[in-house]
């Protein structure tokens, strides 16, 4: 039976230790990428794909996430009084972006455990999981393509991207078989962050999933894996190997992806997005060229 997918789950309980001390009192998901917090890009992507019911899996000291998607009446009144309609519109935009829900993860026991915390909210429907460290350029289609394939195949769909073989140890990696669809592969195996030289392919899992609800039953019986955590990759490996609920397929993404998970890639993401902005790019591009020339 086909379901219209409307629910998105966004795990956001991590401590953000790679960005300390900035994340000592601020959730890493609230770090600005140009002039919006990273988490807003992710919610906007979900909404653009038709997912209007968003559940965030949060933790302690994450109240700023809830505040961001709520009204700030004093600020709105001040901007309205000043006649600052542009900034007022930007502030109000996030208020009604989606139907937002929040649940705490509790013990930090890995991505698989975070996804399990969504069980009561999701029920027995397919749903999407979006990780906040991966930003997908709004000009490139990924999530809606994954939802389309989920509807066609009634299976779990994961997002894959070909990476340099030297970087496979940083990702979950898929063993795949080609299908008759150019951008879709059948996943026959998955391994979380394989040791250098042991990777079965260079097809890396990136932070987008459209999951069958059967994943909850699989996760419930998944033993802790790497780092002593319950790994979503391990549950997906079981679903792929045993063809559970239609098995697992991958949509191979070849568009623009921005990694905000570490400091260097975060800086690159800001620059890449800023140069494309019509309000910033015309001044930023010549400055970047001159700055680069001065480095030489």
C-alpha positions in Angstrom: 0.0 0.0 0.0 1.4 3.4 -1.0 1.5 6.2 1.5 1.9 9.9 0.7 5.0 10.7 2.7 4.5 13.8 4.9 6.8 13.2 7.9 10.5 14.2 8.2 12.7 13.3 11.1 15.8 15.5 11.8 18.2 14.2 14.4 19.7 17.2 16.2 20.9 16.0 19.6 24.7 16.0 18.9 27.0 18.1 21.1 28.9 19.7 18.2 32.3 19.2 19.9 34.2 20.0 16.7 33.0 23.6 16.9 33.8 24.3 20.5 33.9 26.8 22.1 31.2 28.3 19.7 28.9 25.4 20.6 29.4 25.6 24.3 26.1 27.5 24.7 24.7 27.3 21.1 23.5 24.2 19.3 25.7 23.5 16.3 22.5 23.4 14.2 22.1 27.1 14.9 25.5 28.1 13.5 24.8 30.6 10.7 25.5 29.6 7.1 25.6 33.1 5.6 22.5 34.6 7.3 20.4 31.5 8.2 21.1 28.8 10.7 22.0 25.5 9.1 18.9 23.8 10.5 16.6 26.1 8.6 18.1 25.0 5.2 17.3 21.4 6.2 13.7 22.2 7.2 13.2 24.2 4.0 14.5 21.3 2.0 12.0 18.9 3.7 9.1 21.4 3.1 10.0 21.8 -0.6 9.7 18.1 -1.0 6.2 18.1 0.5 7.2 17.0 4.1 5.3 19.4 6.3 5.3 17.4 9.5 8.8 17.7 11.0 10.0 16.0 14.1 13.4 17.1 15.6 15.2 14.7 17.9 16.9 17.1 20.3 18.9 17.0 23.6 19.8 19.2 26.5 20.7 22.9 25.7 18.8 22.7 22.4 16.0 25.1 23.3 17.3 27.6 20.6 16.0 25.2 17.9 12.5 25.4 19.2 12.8 29.2 19.7 13.9 29.7 16.1 10.8 28.1 14.6 8.5 30.0 17.0 7.3 33.5 17.1 9.4 36.3 18.8 6.6 38.9 19.3 8.9 41.6 20.7 11.3 41.4 17.8 8.5 41.3 15.3 6.8 44.3 16.9 10.0 46.3 16.8 10.7 45.6 13.2 7.1 46.4 12.3 7.3 49.7 14.2 10.5 50.6 12.3 8.9 49.7 9.0 11.7 47.1 8.3 9.5 44.9 6.2 12.3 42.9 4.6 13.8 41.7 7.9 10.3 41.2 9.4 9.4 38.9 6.5 12.6 36.8 7.1 11.9 36.5 10.8 8.2 35.5 10.3 9.1 33.0 7.5 10.4 30.4 9.9 7.4 30.7 12.2 5.0 28.7 9.9 7.5 26.9 7.8 6.3 23.5 8.9 4.3 21.7 11.6 7.2 21.3 14.1 7.5 18.7 16.8 10.3 17.9 19.3 11.3 15.0 21.3 14.5 14.5 23.3 16.8 11.6 22.5 17.9 11.1 26.1 21.0 8.9 26.1 23.3 9.7 23.2 23.4 6.2 21.7 23.9 6.9 18.1 21.9 7.8 14.9 20.0 4.5 15.0 18.8 5.2 18.5 17.8 8.8 17.5 15.7 7.4 14.7 14.0 4.9 17.1 12.9 7.9 19.2 10.6 8.9 16.3 8.6 5.6 16.3 5.6 6.9 18.2 5.3 10.0 16.0 5.9 8.2 12.7 3.7 5.2 13.2 3.5 2.7 10.4 4.2 5.1 7.5 7.3 5.6 5.4 9.2 8.7 6.5 12.3 10.7 5.6 15.4 11.3 7.8 17.5 14.4 7.1 20.9 14.9 8.8 21.7 18.6 9.6 25.4 18.4 8.6 24.6 17.9 4.9 23.0 20.8 3.1 21.7 20.1 -0.4 21.6 23.0 -2.9 18.0 24.1 -3.4 18.7 24.1 -7.2 19.4 20.4 -7.2 16.7 17.7 -6.8 17.4 14.9 -4.3 14.8 14.3 -1.6 11.8 14.5 -3.9 13.5 12.1 -6.3 14.0 9.7 -3.4 10.4 10.0 -2.4 9.4 9.2 -6.0 11.5 6.1 -6.0 10.1 5.0 -2.7 6.6 5.3 -4.1 7.7 3.3 -7.2 9.6 0.5 -5.5 7.9 0.4 -2.0 11.4 0.1 -0.5 13.8 2.0 1.6 15.8 4.6 -0.3 19.1 6.1 0.7 21.1 8.9 -0.9 24.5 8.0 -2.3 27.3 10.0 -3.7 30.5 8.9 -5.3 33.5 10.1 -3.3 37.3 9.9 -3.8 38.5 6.4 -2.7 40.8 8.0 -0.2 37.8 9.4 1.7 35.7 6.2 2.0 36.8 5.7 5.6 34.8 8.8 6.6 31.4 7.5 5.4 29.0 4.6 5.4 29.8 2.8 2.2 27.4 0.7 0.0 27.9 -2.3 -2.2 25.6 -1.8 -5.2 24.2 -3.4 -8.3 23.1 -1.4 -11.3 19.4 -1.2 -12.2 17.6 -0.1 -15.3 17.4 3.5 -14.0 20.6 5.5 -14.5 20.6 7.3 -11.1 19.2 4.3 -9.0 21.2 1.3 -7.7 20.2 -1.7 -5.6 22.1 -1.8 -2.4 23.3 -5.3 -1.5 25.5 -4.4 1.5 26.5 -1.6 3.8 29.5 -1.0 6.1 30.0 1.9 8.4 33.3 3.8 8.0 35.5 0.9 6.6 39.2 0.9 7.4 41.4 2.3 4.7 41.9 -0.1 1.8 38.9 -2.3 2.7 36.0 -0.3 1.2 33.8 -2.3 -1.1 33.1 0.7 -3.3 33.2 4.5 -3.4 29.4 5.0 -3.1 29.1 6.9 0.2 25.9 7.4 2.2 25.0 11.1 2.6 22.5 12.3 5.1 19.2 11.7 3.4 17.0 8.6 3.9 13.5 7.6 3.0 12.8 4.7 5.3 10.1 2.0 5.5 8.6 1.9 9.0 9.9 -1.7 9.3 13.3 -0.1 10.2 12.0 0.4 13.7 11.7 -3.3 14.3 15.1 -3.9 12.8 16.7 -1.2 14.9 15.1 -2.6 18.0 17.2 -5.8 17.5 20.4 -4.1 16.2 23.3 -4.5 18.6 25.6 -1.5 19.2 28.3 -1.2 16.5 31.1 1.3 15.9 31.7 3.5 18.9 29.3 1.4 21.0 26.4 3.2 19.3 23.3 1.8 17.5 24.2 2.5 13.9 21.4 3.2 11.4 23.8 1.8 8.7 23.8 -1.6 10.5 20.0 -1.8 10.4 20.0 -0.9 6.8 22.6 -3.6 6.1 20.2 -6.1 7.6 17.3 -4.8 5.5 19.4 -5.0 2.4 20.8 -8.4 3.0 17.5 -9.9 3.9 15.3 -7.9 1.5 13.2 -6.7 4.3 10.2 -4.5 3.3 11.4 -4.3 -0.3 15.1 -4.1 0.4 17.2 -1.0 0.0 17.9 1.1 -3.1 20.1 4.1 -3.5 19.6 7.3 -5.5 23.0 8.5 -6.7 23.3 12.3 -6.2 25.6 14.2 -8.5 24.5 17.7 -7.5 25.8 20.3 -5.1 26.2 19.3 -1.4 27.7 21.4 1.3 29.2 19.6 4.4 28.9 21.7 7.5 30.1 18.9 9.8 33.6 20.2 10.3 35.2 23.6 10.5 37.0 23.7 7.1 34.0 22.4 5.1 31.7 24.7 7.0 33.7 27.7 5.9 33.8 26.4 2.3 30.0 26.0 2.4 29.5 29.6 3.5 31.7 30.9 0.7 30.1 28.7 -1.9 26.6 29.7 -1.0 27.5 33.4 -0.6 29.1 33.8 -4.0 25.8 32.6 -5.6 23.7 35.1 -3.8 22.6 38.1 -5.9 22.9 40.4 -2.9 26.4 39.3 -2.0 28.1 37.6 -4.9 28.8 40.7 -7.1 30.9 42.2 -4.3 32.3 39.0 -2.9 33.6 37.4 -6.1 36.1 40.2 -7.0 37.2 40.4 -3.4 37.8 36.6 -3.4 39.9 36.8 -6.6 42.0 39.6 -5.2 42.4 37.8 -1.9 43.5 34.6 -3.7 46.0 36.6 -5.8 47.5 38.1 -2.7 48.0 34.7 -1.2 50.2 33.8 -4.1 
